[in-house]
Amino acid sequence: MTVRHPDLADLELLLDVARSGSIGRAAAEHRLSQPTVSRRMAALERALRVPLLSRSRRGSVLTPAGRVVVDWASALLQAAEDFSTSVAALRETRATTVRAAVSMTIAEHHAPRWLARLRHRELGLPELNVSLEVHNSTDVADLVESGEVDIGFVESPSVRRTVRRRRVGWDRLVVAVPPEHPWAGRRREVSADELATSRVLVREPGSGTRETLENALRAAGTEFVAGAVLGSNAALKSAAVAGIGPVVLSHRALAGELAAGSLREVPVGGLSLRRPLWAIWRRDESLSDGASALLRVASSGGAGISD
């Protein structure tokens, strides 16, 4: 059986009638006509199937059942007020707390700058509490899809159709070797076939770096054969410096080693190793104010939303 719940506004009106002892005075407080309030009280009585008011020329007083209903209505209205207050607090928390997940290269070379800019008061942004998780690009997308984070940032050449996206920048992968490697002193470019079969040091499957490299080699007509697979940029750089093999990483990740001369960039022919940096969020949800603020800082006037 379907239960019809009384309208909270009618219950509030009943409480004011009981407090003032007059339908007319309650009507004036609510800026309603007396007949309107009378009709609403009568409708409430019919809905509850309980007589609530005893009416006379001297005013309206509660019936014994009406006094019980007023007590219950007071508790119900207080609970409704508590509910509204709690929802408002939740909304405020959502606006000022951001759960974000970022891929490793973005975590190391972009996210710190974004967080610093968020704290610059002259930007007029709200004070945010940002919870930042670092994963590979595939895991970031999984967290976004599941709703475990509000927004994600990935460096993949492709983005799932189940999320919305905005491009926030570009990145470029480079191939690097130590100075004693045969490629370091070579004048001609390394070919796609040579790179594919050189046992390159590379990130794990699921990383944006690995996906970008594999896609580029596949587009050049060759399949990639991985060398040592390591789960962090720092481990890959150390292995490359030690001479274990060539490494493919973001030019930002290798900037220190290239500047110091412990690694040298090797030109590669016929490959496009440029990749976009994406912000992603759930397709069926809008961004909170806090996540929107983080996105604005990350975008810095970049491209608009692409479906």
N, C-alpha and C positions, 0 to 999 in steps of 0.2 A: 504494500500500500504506500502510495506517495504521500509524504508528510509535507504540508505547506507551513513554512516558517513565517512567523509574523515579521512585518517590516520594522526594522530598527527605528526608523523615523517615527512610526506610529507609537512604538513603545516609549520613545523619548517624549512624545507629546502626551501620552498617558501620565507619565511621571510629573510633567508640569501641571497637568490638570489636577492631579492629586495634591501637589504641593501648594498650588494657589487656591484650590477649592472652587474653581470656577472655570468653565469652558471658555467663557468670554475673555477672562484675563490671560489664560493660556494662549488663546487665539491672538490676542494683541501682542504678546511676547514673541510669537512666531510670525507676526505680520500676516496672519491669515484671517479670513472671515469666520465669524462664529458658526454659521451653518456648515462651513467646510470642516471645521474641527468636530462638530457634532456628527457629521456623516462618517468621518474617519474613525471616531470612537465606536460608533455603531457597527461599522464594518469590522473593527477589531474584535468586538464582542461576538459577532457572528462567526468570524474565523476561528476564534478560540472556543466557541460554544460555552462561554462563561459570562455571566453578568458582572460587569466591572464597576459601573457607576450607578448610583441612585440619584436621579435628577429631581430637583424641585425648584420652586421659584427663588429660593434662597441660595441655590448653587448646586454643585455636584459633589457628592461625597462617595468614597469608595465603599463598595459592598465588602463583606468579609472575604469573599473570594478575590475581589479586586485588590485588597491589601496584600494577599499572598502573591498575586500576579505581579504587583508593583515591586515586591521584594525580589522576586525572580528576575524581573526586567532590569532592576538596578544592577544585579550581578552580571546579567548578559551584556548590558551596555558598557559596563566597566571592562569586561573581557574583550568586547569589540574595540574599545579604545586602546587597550593594551596591545591587541593585534595590530592595529594601525600604527601605533608607535614602534612596535617591533619591526614591521615591514619597512617603515621609514628608516630605521637604523640599519636594516639590512641593505637597503638601497644606497645609503650613504657609505656603508662599508664597501659595497661593490664598486662605488665610484672612486674610492680612494685607495683600494687595494687591487693590485694587478698581479695575477698569476701568469707568468710568461715562461716559455721554453724557447731556447735558442740553440742553433747548431754551433759546433765548436769554433769554426773560424769567426763567426759573428760574435760569439762570446768573448773571444780573445782580442778582437780588433775593432769592434763596433759598439757592442753593448756598453762597455765602460764609458764611452763618450756620450752615448744616449742618456745613461743614468746621471751623468754629471750635468748635462743640460737640463734635465728634469728638475734639478735642485737649484737652478738659477732663478731666483725669485723674479727677476726683471722680465722673464718670459711670460709671466702671468699664468702659469700652470698651477693646478692644485698640488698640494703636498701629497705625494704618493708613497705608498709602501709597496715596493716591487719585489715579488718573490721570483727569482730567476733560476730555472733549471737548465742544465747543459746536457744535450744529447746529440746523436747524429740526426740528419734531416728526416729520415724515415720515422724515428721515434718521436721527434717533435710533431710531425703530422699526426701520428697516432694519438698523442696527448691532446692535440687540438680536436680531433674527431670525437674523442671520448668525453670531451668537456672537462677534462682534468686541469686544463689551463685556459685562460681567456684569449690568449694570442700567442702565436708562434712566429719564429723568424728562421728561414731556411735558405740554403744556397744551392738549391737544386735547379737543373734546367727544366724540369717538369713539375707541375703541381697537380694534386688530385682534384677531380671534379667535385668532390664532396665538400670542399672548403672554398671560401672566398679568398681573394688575394689582392695584394697591392705591391708593386715593385718599389723597393726602397733604395736600390742602388745596383751597382755592377761590381763584379770581381773578375780577376784573371788568374788562371793557373799557370805556373811555369815549371819547367823541368830543370833540375839542378843536380850537379855532380861535384865532388871534391876536385881540387886543382890537378891531382895526379891521375884522374880518370881519362881514358883515351878521348872521350868526347870534349873534354875541357879545352884542348888546343886545336880542335878540328875547325876548319874554315867553313865547310859545307854544312848545311842543315841536317839534323837527324831526321830520317824519314819516319812516317807513321808505322811502317812495318818494323823498323829497327826498335822503335820505342815499345811497341806492343810485345816484342819478344825479348826485351832486355832485363826482365825480372825486376820491374820497377817496384820500389818501396811505396806502399799505398795504404790508404785507410780501409776500414772494414766495409763490406757490402752494407748499403743503407746510408752511407755518408754521401753528402752532396758532392764532395771532391771525387769520390770513386765513380759516382754516376756520371758526372761531367766528363771524366776521362774515358770511361767505357763508351759513352754515347759518341764522343768525338772520334774515337778509333773505329767504331762500328760504321760511322758515316764515311770514313775514309776507306772502308772495305777490308778492315782487318779486325781480328778478335784479340782481346787483351789477355795476356797471361801474367798474373800477379806474381810478384816476388814475395818478400816478407810483408805480412799484413799486420799493422800496428794500430792501436786504438787511440792514439793521441798525436797531435802535430809535433809536440816536443820529442816524443820517442822516434818519430820518423826522421826528424832533422838530425838527431844524434846518430842514428844508424847511417844516414847518408854521409855525414861528416866522417864517420869511421870507415867509410869505403865499402859498405855492404852492397850498395847499389844506387842507381839514380832515384831521385825522389820527385814526386809531383805534388805540389801544394800551392796554396794561394801565394801570390807575390807578396802580400802583406805578411803572411806567416814566415816567409823566408827573407824578409828585408834585412834583418840583423846579420844573418850569416852571409848574405850576398855583399853587404857593405863591408863586413870584416874580411872577406876573401876566403872564408872556410868552405864556401860553396860558390859555384859559378853557374849562372844561368846558361842553358843550352838552347839555341834556336831550333824549333821543330817545324818542318815544312808540311803544309797541307792539312793542318789541324786548327780548328777554332776552339780555344780553351777559355773563351769568355763565358761567363755565366751570370744570370741575374740573382739578386738577393730579394727574397719575397717575405712580406708579412702575410700570415694566413690566420683565418679564424673561421669558426663554424658558419656554414651557409645559413642555417636556420636561426641564428641568433645575431642580435645587434651588439656592437661593442659597448662596453661600459665607458663612462666618462674617463676613467683612469686609463683603460686600454687605448682609448682614442687619443689621449694625450701622448702616450708612449709612441703610438703610430705616427702622430704628427712630427714628433721629434726625430724618429727614425727616417721618415720620408724626406724631410727637409725640402719640401716643395717638389717631390718626385712625381712619378706617374700616378694616374688615378686608378680607381678600382677596375679590375678586369674580371669578367665572369668567365 
